[in-house]
Amino acid sequence: MSLLEDSSAIVRVSGLYGYSPTGKRNFGIRALESLAEGREVRAFVDQYLSPTYVPALAERILKVYEKQVTGIVHIAGERLSRYEFALTIAEVLGVDRALVKPVKMSSVKLLARRPKDSSLDVSKAVREGLALPPTRDCVREFVSLYKNKNKTTDS
């Protein structure tokens, strides 16, 4: 074991989503806003990630410190395709799932190469009591925050 593993923790994540204080937009926000406005969302059926809700992640990072977890730990959501993730957002939002259109990565010209699978093995996080809530629960909170945010800006 290296010195780093004896005294430090490295938290790896995949597919962060949620609101950013800097206004940076991620797939989760773009999909949620488009679907809420009745616009289609094109999502890859053949690209996998572990959607990670930032507020839940922040709580787990504090626990990593409190529990003095060391080494590399993957804290992320369950493995889903971008398409499955967008469908979950549509379902929780209560909009027509048909707004989510399946697309293959090979059919789109991407500016940068993207891995087909960036999902993470979260077994160490589970063993350490650091697992995130199920994706659907995180998306419920995400959608609720979005609806509340829009109520205050509409008033």
C-alpha positions as CSV (number, residue, x, y, z in Angstrom):
1,M,0.0,0.0,0.0
2,S,1.4,3.4,-0.9
3,L,1.6,6.4,1.5
4,L,-1.3,8.0,-0.4
5,E,-3.6,5.0,0.3
6,D,-2.6,5.0,3.9
7,S,-3.5,8.6,4.6
8,S,-5.6,10.0,1.8
9,A,-8.9,9.5,0.0
10,I,-9.5,10.0,-3.7
11,V,-13.2,10.1,-4.6
12,R,-14.0,9.3,-8.2
13,V,-17.4,10.2,-9.7
14,S,-19.2,9.8,-13.0
15,G,-21.9,11.9,-14.8
16,L,-22.4,14.7,-12.3
17,Y,-25.8,16.4,-12.4
18,G,-27.5,19.1,-10.4
19,Y,-27.4,22.9,-10.3
20,S,-24.0,24.6,-10.2
21,P,-23.4,27.8,-8.4
22,T,-21.3,28.9,-11.4
23,G,-24.2,28.2,-13.8
24,K,-22.4,25.4,-15.6
25,R,-24.9,23.2,-17.4
26,N,-24.7,19.4,-17.4
27,F,-26.7,16.7,-19.2
28,G,-29.2,16.4,-16.3
29,I,-30.0,20.1,-16.3
30,R,-30.3,20.3,-20.1
31,A,-32.5,17.2,-20.2
32,L,-34.7,18.4,-17.3
33,E,-35.2,21.9,-18.7
34,S,-35.9,20.6,-22.3
35,L,-38.4,18.0,-21.1
36,A,-40.2,20.5,-18.8
37,E,-40.6,22.8,-21.8
38,G,-42.0,19.9,-23.9
39,R,-38.9,19.7,-26.1
40,E,-37.3,16.5,-27.3
41,V,-34.1,15.2,-25.7
42,R,-31.8,13.0,-27.8
43,A,-29.9,10.6,-25.6
44,F,-27.4,7.9,-26.3
45,V,-28.6,4.3,-25.8
46,D,-25.0,3.0,-26.1
47,Q,-23.1,5.3,-23.7
48,Y,-23.2,4.3,-20.0
49,L,-22.4,6.3,-16.9
50,S,-23.2,6.4,-13.2
51,P,-25.4,9.6,-12.8
52,T,-24.2,11.2,-9.7
53,Y,-26.4,13.8,-8.0
54,V,-24.1,16.5,-6.6
55,P,-26.0,17.3,-3.3
56,A,-26.0,13.6,-2.4
57,L,-22.3,13.3,-3.4
58,A,-21.4,16.3,-1.2
59,E,-23.0,14.6,1.8
60,R,-21.0,11.4,1.1
61,I,-17.7,13.3,0.7
62,L,-18.2,14.7,4.2
63,K,-18.7,11.1,5.5
64,V,-15.5,10.0,3.8
65,Y,-13.7,12.6,5.9
66,E,-15.7,11.8,9.1
67,K,-15.1,8.0,8.7
68,Q,-11.5,8.6,7.7
69,V,-11.9,6.4,4.6
70,T,-8.7,6.1,2.7
71,G,-7.7,5.0,-0.8
72,I,-9.7,5.3,-3.9
73,V,-13.5,5.2,-3.5
74,H,-16.1,5.5,-6.3
75,I,-19.1,7.4,-5.2
76,A,-21.6,7.4,-8.0
77,G,-25.1,6.4,-9.0
78,E,-26.2,3.1,-10.6
79,R,-25.1,2.2,-14.1
80,L,-27.5,3.6,-16.7
81,S,-27.3,4.6,-20.4
82,R,-27.9,8.3,-21.0
83,Y,-31.2,7.3,-22.6
84,E,-32.3,5.4,-19.4
85,F,-31.3,8.4,-17.3
86,A,-33.3,10.8,-19.5
87,L,-36.3,8.5,-19.4
88,T,-36.0,8.5,-15.5
89,I,-36.1,12.3,-15.6
90,A,-39.1,12.3,-17.9
91,E,-41.0,9.8,-15.7
92,V,-40.3,11.7,-12.5
93,L,-41.2,15.0,-14.2
94,G,-44.4,13.5,-15.4
95,V,-43.9,14.2,-19.1
96,D,-44.3,12.0,-22.1
97,R,-41.4,9.5,-22.3
98,A,-41.7,9.7,-26.1
99,L,-39.9,13.1,-25.8
100,V,-36.8,11.1,-25.1
101,K,-35.3,10.0,-28.4
102,P,-32.8,7.1,-28.5
103,V,-29.6,7.9,-30.5
104,K,-26.5,5.8,-31.1
105,M,-23.1,7.5,-30.5
106,S,-22.0,6.5,-34.0
107,S,-24.8,8.6,-35.5
108,V,-23.5,11.9,-34.0
109,K,-20.4,13.8,-34.8
110,L,-19.0,14.6,-31.3
111,L,-16.4,17.4,-30.8
112,A,-14.3,15.2,-28.5
113,R,-14.1,11.4,-28.2
114,R,-16.3,10.0,-25.4
115,P,-16.0,6.6,-23.7
116,K,-18.8,4.2,-24.3
117,D,-18.8,3.3,-20.6
118,S,-17.7,5.6,-17.8
119,S,-19.8,3.8,-15.1
120,L,-18.1,3.0,-11.8
121,D,-17.9,0.0,-9.5
122,V,-19.3,1.4,-6.2
123,S,-18.8,-1.7,-4.1
124,K,-16.3,0.0,-1.8
125,A,-18.7,2.9,-1.2
126,V,-21.4,0.4,-0.4
127,R,-19.2,-1.4,2.1
128,E,-18.2,1.9,3.7
129,G,-21.8,3.0,4.0
130,L,-21.3,5.7,1.4
131,A,-23.7,4.6,-1.3
132,L,-25.9,7.2,-2.9
133,P,-29.7,6.9,-2.8
134,P,-31.3,5.2,-5.8
135,T,-31.1,7.3,-8.9
136,R,-34.9,7.7,-9.0
137,D,-34.9,9.2,-5.5
138,C,-32.1,11.6,-6.4
139,V,-34.0,12.6,-9.6
140,R,-37.1,13.2,-7.5
141,E,-35.1,15.7,-5.3
142,F,-33.6,17.3,-8.5
143,V,-37.0,17.8,-10.1
144,S,-38.5,19.1,-6.9
145,L,-35.6,21.6,-6.6
146,Y,-36.2,22.6,-10.3
147,K,-39.9,23.1,-9.7
148,N,-39.4,25.2,-6.5
149,K,-36.7,27.2,-8.2
150,N,-39.1,28.1,-11.0
151,K,-41.9,29.0,-8.6
152,T,-39.7,31.6,-6.9
153,T,-38.5,33.0,-10.2
154,D,-42.0,33.1,-11.7
155,S,-43.4,35.1,-8.7
